[in-house]
């Protein structure tokens, strides 16, 4: 599984979610597979629990992962990658955040233009 890119404009939680999605798409993780434990994932990505939890929550909300009490986090068995919109949503959120920073830097008030 990929590691974090410290030069990426994406937040670490988004990079983690993307890395897990890529591992699923690439066959490294298959439907029904158990993800490594949280401690192992935190060490692998070099992040705190809150960052990892945010990434896992994003993937659970997107229907990619499921938690099983006392067993761990698993790739859903009924996953359909063709309908995974999270990368698009994450990408658009990243673009919006960058655009807002640029507009603030340039002193542009887009609310007044609408």
Residue pairs with C-beta under 8 A, 6 or more apart in sequence:
1 19
1 20
1 22
1 23
1 28
1 29
1 44
2 18
2 19
2 22
2 23
3 19
3 44
3 45
3 46
4 12
4 15
4 16
4 19
4 45
4 46
4 47
5 15
8 15
9 94
9 98
10 18
10 90
10 94
12 45
12 47
12 51
12 55
13 47
13 51
13 52
13 54
13 55
13 58
14 55
14 58
14 90
14 94
15 45
16 41
16 45
16 47
16 51
16 52
16 55
17 55
17 58
17 59
17 86
17 90
18 87
18 90
19 45
20 29
20 35
20 55
20 59
20 64
20 65
21 59
21 64
21 84
21 86
21 87
23 29
24 30
24 64
24 75
24 79
24 81
25 81
29 35
29 75
30 75
31 75
31 76
31 77
31 78
31 79
32 74
32 75
32 77
33 74
33 75
34 71
34 72
34 73
34 74
35 41
35 65
35 72
35 73
35 74
35 75
36 44
37 72
38 49
38 52
41 52
42 48
42 49
42 52
45 51
45 52
56 65
56 73
58 86
58 90
59 65
59 86
60 66
60 67
60 73
61 86
62 84
62 85
62 86
63 76
63 79
63 83
63 84
64 75
64 76
64 79
64 84
64 86
65 73
65 74
65 75
65 76
66 73
66 74
66 76
67 73
67 74
68 74
103 109
103 110
